[in-house]
Structures are given as structure tokens and as C-alpha cells.
């Protein structure tokens, strides 16, 4: 934000001319306007803003406009790129403010020289940088005595000139610069061609004053005869060592767009220009951490040790998977961290029970000791760990509940969080009472209301202690994670959280806010690198239309809650904010979906192309020869059980098994099951394949709309069509998936994503893997969202392996992620691929080692450290591959998730404790050397 503040008494009767001036190159049919908070600038209605006029000045295209405003005018404003109809095309990454409070003479000209503030530049005002990495621990007010620079006020006094009363031969310039990347003990100066700026002598330059945060400013008076002036900003240390910003000289002229020369130039100069900052981080699920104090799983307080190791190793960031409560089923299925029971509650799994009290009874002490021994396993035992932690916590709660619940600390926590905490506690109670999270089975409580909630959580209820226990657990989780968050900030380490794309179908959020979800649908992803059959995550899709009515309040509240603990976050499946892969609720697999929103194929459109037989195209295409090929001697049994022969040799599914869920249920309940039980999985998959043998999917809400089935050309249904139909449908397929949706998806993202970004000051990174529409990366750049690059999943067409040295700056690069195999496992998976990588990327024509030995791991990790990406973030398993002693565990056991398995058990646990890593100076120095040599910043 650029703020101009010239302080002096307000005089509302006087008016002056405020002139805007900004360089910006547009394309034909585009214009620039300024809109702001005051009615004269449209009250943020872009269509009523001040349209600027283009003026060519040397090689720049300046956009200029003038307003008459009263003295004392204050306004927040921004620049907007629009088309001829004033439809919004682009906006700045941050806002400007102006506060004119000086004594101006009637009709004076105040000229604002602005620069377009990109979202990329605004990133460094996010809390990850402002409050953590570049947090200034001392107030750098002035170093005049040490470095000899002039103080702006002192310089004015020495001339004996008062601003605005200096005569007509002078122009008053107000310099302002945003310098977010500033270390302690360093201040900012401006030096340039005129006498007030030291005539390029840095020691005589004009020192700027820090206004707080990262904004620096200074004022000076320049004689008109010295214009045009050229200048640069610089950084200067206490010892007088100075570094000027990079790039061409800045300049100011007084060739005003008005007839009168401006008396005041407000130079809003954007961001200090310097080499691109680059940092590094580590990624590890919270549950995977191992320490000497934990009970079978990583705990929030373990992060303090990980932070220490990160600092020693040169890392500025720790990335976690989601840490919200997922206790939907009460079993190991809940290990899936992306299926939230509540998007606000933290997971009790990560509670350190030893921190619940300062003193325990002998019984509890012994129980903790025994639990530590029993749970010290190779992998996480989710159910056993949850059970023992809840058991111990209940015993402590029974002793300390009165003292804790009456404490001022708890009361403060409760008052700040009761909007989500009370529904969460009530849901947990009802889930246990009815023995299911399916809130449609809760009788009179199936439909949420505030009145019912207040009865459930009433102090007069016999179960009030159960309600309070859930308050108590969340309070202690909050205390422990808050302690870690504060520790990370002090150490200069960014904690990066994870924002799941969905919530569980049977969650607190779908109970309390059913109107925000399309409960008859399911969320997933079309076929991609992770799964050639597509994915079905089971979450209901969002009702974006309903969410927009209160400006996405649920999302804004969710992000503000997350911002209490994290200073950066990963947007899971950011493509879902452009369009989501929506499946019917009765689907099990992820192939028969459609994008929402999308422009479908209409029946009229298809009929004009000569496509008429919609039943043929939308119903499963099943013939006798297919059944014989898939089921062999069992084909007649399968046909009689699941199918009807509606025409000779032609079959259709019976009504009681015409969806995937119905097929799965009938396979287990049919009396003929004994005939196929040994090959039930294969038969189920074959029946699913028959069900998916369609060309078009009919819209269930509007039967005259159709969607091309993904990869329809692979189906026998398509292959048996006539050539005309094939050619038409092939063309419409590519039109639907790769062209006609782009504008719609861009507009959709520009409505939803800004709500997230404006809800907190966290740094946003988007997981943009998979089938990427062409509109995605430009929108992410425009909004300042950092993308993700995984070397084995290149975003460039035609490449088998990404080339880290060619990655864009606005990216996070990584050799692997939680959704794929680790670096070691990937290396071992395919000999042919390993040989291609060894030759093409490493540049060695020899035979590669069969395992990912430390030298190979070092080479690959070094590529990522040296990439231009803003962040290089490494799964901790990949870093352990740098040292042979840590590679004794089979590589396949280090995989966190298998995206092809919807019931995967998320239980990977490090085989090395954090205490061991902290004592391993050799590994620490190897990594720190990679950080330093690559030019990346370190704490």
C-alpha cells in the first residue's frame, strides 16, 4: 500500500487539483481507470471510476487524469484495467491511500506519480515475510550519525524554507518506497542528480524515515531548474555500507499534463528493486514426525524441535498437511487428513497429553509411560493412539476441569471461538450418542438450528461435562499450536498450513451450513498423472451461488481462523476454484463426472450437427461379445443377475444395479455370490467398465444438456459409431474440454479466489497439478498465488521431466510431494525411466545405480535449490536420502499417500527422531551448504 500523508490543518473550503499519472502499456481496446473509496472515484464501483487518458512520453504510455478535490481529501484507491464497456480485466495487487492534510493554496496542483502494484510485489507484505522472515526486531529510525546521510526535515530547516511557502521556483517532492526485504540495522536512502539528493554521492543522499512496517518516506524541495531529476533508492547499514537498487534510474519531470506546473509531486515509487528473494523449506505431515516425547504420533509441540533443525539447516519454512479434526468414523479411515470433520477444530491426535497439567497422579504418569512404550511403532497406529490420548485427557479433565474452565485464558478462548466451538462440541456429542456422523440419522437433531444447539450445550444438561470436554481439548490444542506459532515467528520460520478443497459429507459444516453444499454430488478429479481412472474424494461440491450471497463468509472465517497459527498456506486443488470435477453421489470411481461450472453441449447444438440417437450415446453400450470377453464362463450368470437383454445380443443394467454403488451392493448381497466371490474385485471393476462405456453424460437436472465422457474415444461405444458421428463428437469433445470454458472458468476464479486472499495476510500457494486449463496460470500470476512444480509432473507439454532451471519465479519447486512416491521410491520404480533421467537430466550416458544413492539424491536436490523458483520445498524423506545411514528403510515404506486408493491408511512415520537429526551436524551442514551455495536466504 502506498500512502501519501502531508500533515497540516484541514481547510475544507479550499479546493485543489489532484492529478493521477501512471505508466502502463495496454492493448487495443483496453483502458485504465482509477476507482476508490470516495464518491468522486466511484465508491469502488469500477464503472463509475475516473477514466484516464493515455499520453505518450518517450517510450512510456502514461495514463493521466485530474480531479478537483477539497483540501483534507482522504481516499483509498486503486487502478483497474477495463475494456471499452468498462468490464474489469485486471486490477492491482494492493491498494493506495492518499491523505492530503496540508495547507494548500486554492487551485494548486498535486501530481501523484504512481506505479502499477503487481500481486507479485505485494507478496512481500504478506505475514510470512513481513512478520517472520523480514520482521525488524529493532526500530530503524535514523542512522544519520553513523552514515552521514541528510535527514529530510533537518535539510529543509537548514535552507530556511517552509513547504508551500518557498516561492514559485520550487517543487515539493514526497518520496515513498516499500522496502519489505530489509534486515535489522539497515535503513533506506534516496540519492540522485539534484543537490537535495546528494548529486549521486550516497553519503549526501536523503535519508528516509520508516513509517512502520516496510514503508519509508522522505520530503524535499527541488528547484525547478534542476528538473528533470534522476534518482535511485538504496540500502545503507550502520557502518555506512550502501547498496543501490537494481534497474534503470527513476526520474521525475514537471511537464505537467495540465497548463500549470505542479507544486507538489507525490512519488509513490512502489517496491525497492532488488534481486529476487528465494528461500527453502521442508514438508512433512504432522503425524509423521517422531520425537522422544511423543505418544505414537507427531504432536504440535514437536514442531519446536523441527523449527530448531530447520534453522540449523538453513530452512525458512515448514509445510504441514491439514491439521483439522477428521474424526468422522472413529477408526483408521479418519487418518485421511483432507476429510475434515470441522474446518475450524484442531485434531486431538496432535495433543501432547503431558502438557495438560503440571502434575499428574501416579496412575496417569504410569499410563503415559506405558503408552509411550506401546505406541513406539514403525508406523502410526491411528486408533490406538487416539484411544489412549482421549482416555488420558478425560482423566486429567475430571481433575482440572473447574480450574481450567473458569480461568480467564479459557474464557477468552471461548468467547473468541464459540461460533464454531459450540456446534463442534454438540456435533461430537450427537455423533457419539447416535453412533454415527451421518446427521441425517439424528432424528429431530438432523436439521440444525441455533435453538436446538443452545439446548444441547446448556449447562443444565446431564451431558454438559461431555460438551465441556471437547471445549477443553480444543483449548489445549490451541495453546500448544499457538506456542509453536510464536516460537516459529521468533526463529524466522514460516509455518505453512494446508487448506483442503472439501469437507467430509458428514461434518459439522454440512450440518450447520447445508445450503452451502450440493449434498447430492461428490467432488473428485478427472484422469491425470495420479490416477488414470480419475478420483472420487467423496466430498459434496460447493454451492458457490449461495456462498456468494454473503461474500463467501464461510471461507473468510475459515481463513481468518487458519491465520491465527500459520503465516502461509497451500490451497489444495486450486483448480477447484476455477471448476470442480463433479460426480453424482451414487458414483464410487471418478470417471463419469463433469466440470462445474461448464457450458454443456445442448441438444439443439448436437442435432444441428446430425447427432440424434441420445439413448445410444448416453446409455452403457453392452453387447454379448463384451460379456463373454470380460466374464468368460460366468457371463450368463453375470448377465442374468445384473442385466436385461432389451434387444437380441444387446444388454442394459437392471434398475437395481444401474449405478456403481448399486452394483457394489448387489455383488455382496446376490444369492449367486458364491460363484464369483474369489474374483469379486475383478468382476466389480469389469461391471464398472461396462457402466462407463458411454459417449455422452446426460445432465441429471436438465435432460437436454450433455457432457462428453472423459476419454470417450477409448470406449467401444465411440469406436462402433459411424465416421460422421465420430468426427463431430471428437471436435465437440476438444471444444468442451480445452476451449469453450476458459472465459467462464477465469471469471469464476476471479470471484472466489480473492475472497480467500483478502481474508487473511497469509502467503498463498496453489497446488496446480493435474489437467490444467490455460486460464489457470495467468490468473494465479495476476492474484499473486505461487504455483507448484514437481519434476516428474512437468507442466510443459512434451516433457517427461521438468527442468528446474527453467521454472518460473512464482513457483514452489519440489522433487516429490505427499501424493506421489518419494525420490528414492520413484528412482526404483522403473529401470527404463531411471536410465532416461540419468542421461537427459543428469547428463550421464552410463548405467545409473539401481537405488537412489546419496550422490543421486544430492544432484536432484541441488537442481531444485538452484532453480529460479521463489521456494524450494523438500519432503523430509527426500532430504534423509542425502545420507546413507538414513536409507536403510525400504523406500516404498516412506510413501505418504496412494491417490488411487480412496481408503489408503495415512500412517507413515519417520524412522529417525528429531533429536537424532538435531545432533547430526554432518547432514545439517550438507543441507546448509546447499542453501548458501544456491543463493537462497536462510534464517
N, C-alpha and C positions, 0 to 999 in steps of 0.2 A: 504494500500500500504506500502510495506517495502522498504525503500530507504537506500542504503549504500553510503556514501559520504565521501571519505578520501581526504581532500583538500591539494593540493600541485601543483607545476608547472607541466605542461604536457610535456611528453617526448615521442613522437610518435615512435622514433627509437627503443625503448626498448620493449621487449615483456615479458609477464609473463603467468603463468598457472592459469587459473580460474577453480576452481573445485566446482561443484554443489553437494549438499548432502541433501537429504530429506527423512524422514521416511514415508512410505506409504504402506499399505497392499493391495495387488492386488489379483485378482482371476486368475485362469489358463487361459492363452490366452490374458492376459492384460499386458500392459507395460506403463511406464511413460516416457514422454519426456519433454524437455524444449524448448519453442519457444519464440521468441522475436522480437523486432523492428529492429535489425541489421541483415544483410545478413548471418552472421556466425550462427545465430539462426533461419534462415529461413524467416526472414521478416514477421513474423506472419503466414506464411504458415506452418501449423502443420506437413504436410507430409515431410517438409524439416528441421524440428527441430532436436535438438540433442537428440538422443535416449539414455536413461540412462540404466545403468547396475545394476541389483539387487545384493545386498550383505547382507548376514545375519549377524546381530550384536546383540548378546544376544537375546532378544525377538522381536527385531525390524527387519523389512525388509527395508534396506536403498537402495535408488536409487541414483546412482552416475554417474557423467560424467565430462569430462575435456575438456577445450578449450584453445588454445593459443590465447591470445588477446594482443593488444598493450596497453602500459601504457596510461592512459587517456580514456580508454574504458568506454563508457556510453551506457546503454541499458535498455529498459523496457522489462520485460519478465514475463512468467507465466508457470505453469506446467499443462500438459494435460495427461489424461488417454486415451489410444488408444488400439485398438485391433491389431491382427497380421498384418492387412492390413493398419495400421495407420489410421483407421477410428476413428473419435473422439467419445469418450464415455462420458467424463466428463471433466470439467475444473474448475479452482479455482473461488472463489467469488470475488477476487480482484487481481490486478497486483503488481508485484515487480519492483523496479528500482535499478540499480546499477550505480554508478559513481565513477570510480577509477581515482583519480587525484593526488595521492601521488608519491613521488619519490621511485620507486621500483627498485630493482636490477634485472638484466637480469635473467630470468628463475625462479624468486621467485614464490612460491605457495600461492595463495589467495583462501582460502576454505570458501565457503558460506554454512552455516548451516541454511537451510530453514525449515519452517513448512508449510504444505498444508493449505491455507487460505480458509476456508469454506464460503459459502454465508451467513450462519447464523452469523459468526463472523464479516463479512463485514457490516452487517446491522447497526452496531453502528457507522459507518462512514457516514451513510445517514443523511440528513439535519435535520430530526425530532429529532435525538439525538445530532448530532454534533453542530447544530446551535440553538437548542431550549433547550432540556432537560439538556444536559451537556455542554451548552455553558459557557465557562470560562470568566467571566466578568473582571478578572484581570489576568495579565501575571505572572504565577508562575515560575519565573526563578530559584531562588535558595533560600533555607532556611537553608543554612549551619550554620549561626549564631544561629538560633533557635534550630535546631535539632542535630547539631554536626556531620552530615554526611560529608564525604570527597567529595570535588569537584574533578572530574576526572582530569582536567588539572592541578590543584594545586598538586594533588598526584603525577603526572608524574614529575612535576618540582622539587618536594621535593627529588625524587630519583636521579635527575640529569640525567635522561635517555631520549634520543631523540628517538621517534618512528623510527623503521627501522635501527637504528644505535646502538641498545642495545646489540649487540653480539648474538651469536647463541644459547644462553641459555634461550632466552625469546621468548614468543609468544604474539603478539599484538592481543587483542580481542576488537572488536567493538560490544557493546551490543545495541540492538534496540528493543523496545516494543511498541505496540499500546495499549494505555490506554484511550479508549474513555469515560468511565464512571468515570469521575474524577470531584469532587466538587471543588469549589473555595478554595484556601488556602491549597491545598494538592499537594504534589509533589511525585515523584517516585524514589525509590532507588533499588539497587540490592545488596543482601548480600549472602555470600556463604562460601565455605570451604577454599578458599585460602586467603592469607594475604591481598591482594588488595581489597578483598570483605568483610573484617572485621571478617573473621572466624566465621560467623553466629551471630556476635554482630551487631544488627541493627544500633546502634548509630555510628558504624565504617564502615557501608556499603558505597557503592559507589553511590553518587547521580547522577541521570540522568538529562539532560537538555532538556527542551521542545523545539522542533523544530518548534512549531506552530501546531495548530490543536491538534491531540491526539497522536502524535509520540514523544517518548522520547528516548534519546540515551546517551551513555557514552562510553569512551575508557579507557582501562587499559592494562598494561603489566604484564604477569604472567610467572613466572619461570617454565620451563618445568618439573622440579622435582615435582611441585605441581599438575600436571595432574594425573588422571582425576579430574576435578573440578566439584563440585555440587553447585547449586545456586537457588535462587528464587527472584522474584521481589516483591516489597512491596510498599504500600502507606504510606506516613508519613505526618502528619499535622504540622502546625506551632508550636504547643505545643510539638511536638516530639512523639505523639501517632502514632504507626505504626501497620499496618495490612499486613501480608504476603499473597501472593496469595495462592489459594487452589490447591490441586492436588499434585502429586509427585514432587520431586526435579528435576530441569532441570540439564543437565550435558553436559560437553564438554570433548572429548578425543582428542588426537593427533595421533591416529592410522590412519594416512592418507591412502587414497586409492592409493596414489602414493608412489613411493620409497622415496620421500623426505618429511620431516615433514613441514607442513605449517608454514610460518612466520606470517601469518595473518588469523584470523578466524573472519568472518563476521557473527555474530549471529543474524539472523533475526528471532526473537522469537515469531512472531505472536501477539496474543492478551493476555493481562493481564487476568489471570484465576481467576474468582471470581463467587460468587453465581449469578444465572440467574436473570437478571433485569426484573421486572414486573411492569406494570403500568395500569392505569384505565382511562376510558373516557366516554363521553356521546354522544348520537346520537340524532339528531333532524333535520328535514328538515328546510331549511332556511325559507320557507313560514309559518311554524308552530309557529315560535317564536312570542310572544306577549310582547310589551313594552308600556310604557305610551307615547312614541313619535312616534310610527309607524302609518302609514296610512293603516290600514286594513290587513297588512301582515308583516311578519318578514322582516327586512331590514338589509343590511350589517352592518351598524353602530350599530345595536342592539347587534351584536356579542361581542362588548366590555363589555357589561353588563354580557353576558353569560360567557365570559372569567373570569371576576371577580368572578362569582358564582362558576365556575369550580375550580378556585384556592382555594377559601374558603372551598370547599367540598373535595379537595384532588385529583382532576382530572387533568391529564396531556394532555388530548386530547379532541377535539370536532370534531365529524364527521357529515358532511352535505351530503345531496343528491346533484345531479348535479345543478349547478347554471348558466348554459349557457342559452342563449335566445332560447325559444321554440315557439315563436310567429308565428306559421305556418298558423293557421286557423283564427286567430283574434277572438277567442271565448274560452269558458272554456275548450274545448278539449286540449288547449295548456297548461293546468295545469300539464300535464304529463311531468315530468322533464327529462325523458330519451329520448325524441324525439326532438333532437336538431335542431333548425333552422341553427345554426352555432356552431361548436365545439370550436370556439375562442371567440365569443362575449358573454358578460355577460347579464343576464336578466334584462331589465328595471324595472321589477316588484320589484326588491330589492333596487331600488334607493330611497334615502331619499331626497325628494324634498326640505325640509327645509335647506339642506346643499348646495344647488345650488348657493346661494347668501348670502351675509352678510346683505343685506337689501332688503325687498320686499315692493311693493306698498300695500296700504291698501286693495285693491281688492284681491290681491293674499293671503295676510295674512288671510283675512276673508274666502277665498276659502279653505285654508288649515284647518282652524278651523272647518269649516262645514264638510269637508271631514273626519276629524278625528272622528267626531260625527257619521256621516252616515255609516262609514265603521267599526265602533267598534262592530263587529258582532261575533256570536259564531264560525262561520267558515269563511274561506276566500271567498269573492265574487270576483273571478278572473277577470271577465270582467269589473265590476265597478271600481275595484282598478286600473287596467291597464289604463282604460279610464281617470280617474281623474289625475293619475300621469303624463300621457303623455300630458294632457291638461295643467296642471300647468307648466310642464317643457317647453312646447312650448312658454308660455307667458314669462317665465324667459329668455329663449333663445333669444327671439326677442329683449330684452333689453340689454343683456350682450354678445351677440354673438361676436361682434367685439373685445371686450376686451379679451375674453377667447380665441378665435381662433388665435389671434395674440400674445398670451403670450408664453414665452419660454417654460413653462411647457407643454402646449398643443403641441407645435411644436416638443418637444422631444418625447412625447407620440405618435404623429402621425408618426414620422419618424421610430420609433421602431415597429410600428404595421400596417403600411399601406398595407403590403402584404395581410392581411386578412380584414383590416378595409374598404378599398375601395370596394372590392367585396361585403362585407356585406351591406354597405350603398346603393350600387347600387341595390342589391337584394331587400332590403326593399322598395326602391323607386318603382322598377318594380312590386313588389308584390301588392303595393297599386294602382299603375296605371292600371294594368290589373285585379285587384281584385281577384287574385289567386296566390298561391305559386307554382302551377303546372307550372314550367318553360317551359314545352313543349308547353304551350298555349301562349307563349310570342312572337309569330311571328319571326321576324328577330333576336330578342334577345334570342330565345330559345337556341341557341348554343353560349356558352361563348367564348369570345376572349379578349385579352388584349386591342386591338384597340377599340372594342365596349365599354369596360369598361371605358377607358380613355375619350371617348366621353360623356358617361353618367355622370361621376363625374367632368367634365370640369367646370371650374369657369365661363365660358361664358354661361352656360345653365341657362334657366329661373328657373329651379328647383334646382339650386345649394344650396339654403338655406335648402331644404329638405335633401339633401345629408349631409350637414354640421350638421344638427340637429342630425342625427344618430351618426356622429363623436362625437358630444358634449355629448350625453347621455353616450356613451361608455367611454369617457374620465372621466366623473364624477363617473361612476361606478368603473373604475379603481382606481381613487383617494380614493374612500371610502373603497374598499376592500383592497387596499394597506395599508391604515391607520390601518385597523383591523389586517392585517397580521403582521405588525411591532409591534403592541400592543401585539399580542399573543406571538411573539418571546420574547419580553421583559419580559413577565409574565411566561415564561416557559411552554406555552401551544401549543401543536401541532394542527394545523388546517389540517383536513383530508378531501380532496375532493373526488369526485366520477367520475370515467371515464366510461361513458355509452358504451355499446357494439356496439350500432348502431347510425345512424343519420337518421333523417326523410327523407323519399323518395323525398320530395320536399324541399330540403335545399340548402343553399349556397354551401355546399361541393359537393353535387351531380351535381350542376350546373357548378361549376368551375372545378371539377375533375371527370367527368363522367366515365373516363376509370378506376377509382379505385373501381367502384361499379358494381355489377351484377343487373341491374335495372329490369330484368325480373324475379327476385326472391324475396323472403321475408324471414326474419330471425325470428326464434322462438325457442321453446324448446319442446322436446318430453314430453309425460305424466310423471308427477312426483308428489311430495308432494303438489305442489302449484295448479296443475290442472290436473285431470286425463284424460282430453281430449287434453292435450298439449296446447301450447301457440303460438300465431302468433302476433309478435310485429309490423309487417308491414315494418320494415327497409329493405332496399336492403342488400344483403350479400356483403362481400368484395371480390374484385378481388386480392387475395393475390399474384398471379403470377405477376401482373402488379405493385403492391406495392413494391415488392422485387427489381424491376429494379433500383430504386434509394435508396435502403437500407431503405425503409419504411419512407421516408422523411415526409410524411403527419403525420404519428404517432409521429415522433420525434419532429416535430414543435408543434404539439398538446400538447405533454407532457412538452416541454420547456415553453410553454405559461402557462400551469397549474402551473408549478413550481414557477411562479412569486408570487403566492398567498398562495400556500399550501406546507406543508413540508411532507405530507403523502397523499396517495390516495388509494381508493378502486377500484380494477379492476372489473367492473360489468361483471358477467357471464364469468369468466375466462375460462370456458370450451370452449368458442367460439374461443379461440386462439389455442386449440387443434383440434377441429372440431366444425362446426356450424350446427344447425338443419335448413336445407334449405327447403323452401316451394315454390311452384310455385306462381307467382304473383296473380293468379286468386283464390288462397285459402283465406278463411276467418278464419277457425279454424286451429289448429296446428297439426293435427294428420297425415295427408298424406304427410309427409316430408321424407327427407333422410339426412344423415350426409355428410357434405362436408368438407374436402376431405374424401373419404372412398373407399375401394376396393369392388366393387359391385359383385353380382353373375352374371356370364356370361351365355349366352345362351348355350354355349358348356358345361359348368360345370353342368348346370341343365339337359341337355339332357343326359349326361353320367349317371346321377342318375335316368333316366327314367321319367323325367318331360318334357312333350311335349306340353300340351294344354295351351299356354301362354295367349290366349284371355280369356279363362275361369278364369285364375288366376289374370289377371290384370284389367278386366272389372268388374264393380259392379255386384254382384250376386243378382238378384232380381227375386223373384217368387211371384205368385199370393197370396199365403197364407201369405206372409210377408206384402203385401199391405193391405190385409184385417185386419191383426192384428194391424197394425200401424194406419190406417186411418178409419177403421170401415166403416160406410155407405158412407163416402166420397171417398172411394178408387177408384171407377170408374172415378170420376171427376179428382182426382189427376192423375190417370194413363193416361187418355186421354189428360191431359194438359201437363204433363211432360215426359211421357214415350211412347215408341213404343213397341208393342208386336212382337218381332222378331221370336218367336217360341211359340208354344202353352204353355201358363202359364208362359212364360219366358219374361222378360222385360229389356229394356235398356233405358237410358236417351236420349231424343231428343238432337240434336246438339246445339240448342239454350239455353239449360239448363243443360249442361253436366259438369259444374264447380260450385263451391259454389257461386261465385259472380253472375253467370248467373241465378242460382236458386233463389237467393235473389232478383234479379232484376225482374224476371218473376213473382214471388209471388206478387209483388206490382203492376205489370202492366197488369196481366192477366184479361180478362173480367169476369172470374169466381171468382174473388177475394171476391166478396160479400158473397160467400158461406163459406169461411174459415177465414174471417177477424178477427173473435173473437178468433180464435186459431192459428193465423198466426205463432207465435213464435214456437209453438209445431210442426206444420206441417213443418216449415223450418228445425228444428232440426231433425225431422224424415227423411226428404229428404236427409239431410246431412249424416245421419247414413247409408242410402242406398248407397249413393255415396262412402262412406268409407268402404263398405262391399267388400273389395278386399284382396287378399293374397300377391300379389307382386305389386310393383310400377315400371312401365317401365320408364327408363331414357329418358327424352324428347330430349336429344342431341345425344344419341346413343341407338337405339331401341333394341340392342342385350345385353343390360345391365339391371339388375333388382335389386331392393332393397326390402327386406322383410318389409311388412307393420307392424308398431309397434303394439304389442299385437295382432298379426294376429290370434292366437289361440282362441281369444274371438269372432271371426267373424263366422257367419253361413256359409260363403263361405268356410272357412277352415274346419269346422265341417262336411260338406257334402262331403268332399274328401274321397277317398279310403285310407285304412290304410297305404299302401306303400308311397303314396304321403305325407300323414301327417308326417310319421316318417322322411322322407327325408327333408321336409321343416322345421320341428321342429329342426332338427340337424343343418341345414344351418342357421336358424334364430339365434340360440345361437352362432354359429361360427361368423356370421356377427357382432352381437352387442357386444360380450364380448371377442373375441379373435383376429380375423384377422386384426383388425385396430390398435392394440396397438402400434406397432413399427412405423407405419405411423403417428399416432397422436403425439407420442413423438417427432419425428423428426420435425413435423410441429410446435409444440410449441417451440422447441429449436431454430427455425428460427425466429419466430415472437416475442416471449416474450422478448428476450434480447434486441431487438430494443427499446422496451418501457423502460426497466430498465436502459439502458445506455443513455437515452435521458434527464434524469434529476437526481438529487440526492435525490428525494423524497423517502420515505419509502413506499414500495408496499405491499398491502394486496389484496388477491384474494377472490372473492365470489365464493366458490366452492361447492355450494349446487346443489341438483338435482341428475340426473343419472351420477355417477362419474366413468369414465373409470379408470382402475387400474394404468395407467401410470401417472395420474394427480398429485397425492400427491408426488411421488418421484421427478417429475420434479420441482414442487413448492419448495420442500426442497432443491434441487440442485441449484436453482436460487435464493434462499433466499426470496421467496414470502410467506407471512404469510397467513394461511388459516382461514376459518370461521367455528365455531361450534355453532349451535343453538340446545339447549337441546331437543326440541320436534322433531328435524330432525336429528337423530343420523346418523353418517357416518358408524358406525359398524353395520353389518348385524345382525338381530335377536333381536335388542334392540328397545323397544318402546320409551325409554327416554335415552338421553345421560347422561353420568356420568362425570360431570365437573372435579372431582378429578383425572380422568384418561386421560384428554385431553393432547395432545402433547404441548410442549412449543411453537412451531412455529405456534401458532393459536391465533385468536381473539375469545373469547367466549362471548355469549350474550344470555339472556333468550328469546329474540324475536328480530324481525327486521321489517323494513318498509313493507316487502312483506307478513307479516302474522299478525294475531291478536296480540294485546298487552298481557302482562302477565295476567292482570285482565280479559280480554275478553276470553282468552284461558281457564282460570280456570273455567269460567262459561259455556263454550260451551258444555261440556259433563260430565254428572254426573259419568258415569262408568269410564271414563278415569281419572277424578279427584280422584276417590277412589283408582284406581291403583297407581297413582302417590303418593298419600298420604301414601300409605302402602309401596311401593317399594323404593321410593326415600327419603321421609321424615322419614319413619320408624315408622309410627303411624298406629295401627290397628283400630283406632276409626273411627268415621264418620267425614269426612272433612267438613269444613264450605262451604256453597254454594257459597259464594263470596270470592274473594282473599283479605282477611283482612290483615292489616299491618304485623301481625306476620308471615303469609304465605309468603307474598312478601319479608319480611326480610330474611326468611330461604332460599328462592330460590336465592335471590340476593347474600347472603352470600356464597352460594355454588360457585357462579361464581367468586366472589372476591378471594376465597381461592384456586381456580383452578391453575394448573401449567401454564396455558396459558400466553403468553407474555403480552397480553392485555385483559382486561375485559371491554367491552364497553356496556353501558346500554342505551336503548331508554329512553328519559326523562320521558315519560309516566309511564314506569315501576318504576322509582325512586319516582315519585309522589305517587305511591301506598304504600309507606312506611308510609304515614301519612293520617289518616282517613279523615281529612278535605278536602284533595285534591281528594278524591274518590267519590264525590257527582255526578260527571258527569257520565252518563251511559257508561260502559266500551266499548261497541261497537262503540261509537262515537269517540273513540281515535284511531281507525284503520286508517292507512295512505293509504294503497293500497289494492285492491282486485284483485289479479292476474288473476282471472277467468273472469274479466270484462274488455275487451280491451278499453272501453270508461269510465273507472272509473274517477270520479272527485276527483283530489288530492287537498283537501281543509282543512284538519284537522288543527285546530289552538288551541294552548294551552289555557286553561281556566284560567290560572294563569299567571300573568305578571312576568317578570324578576325582577322587582323592589320588588315584593312581596316575591319572592324566596330569594333575597339578604337580606331581613330583617328577614327571618325565621331562626334564629340561631339553633333552635331545629332540624330541618331537616338537616341543614348543618352539625351539629356536629354528628348526627346519621350516615351520609354518611362518614364523615371524620374518624370516629371511625372504620367503616368497612374497609376503605382503610388501615389505620395504622395497625389494628389487623391482616389483611391478609398479611402483609409484602410487600405490593405494594408501589412503590415510589409515592411521592406527591410533588407538587411544593413548 
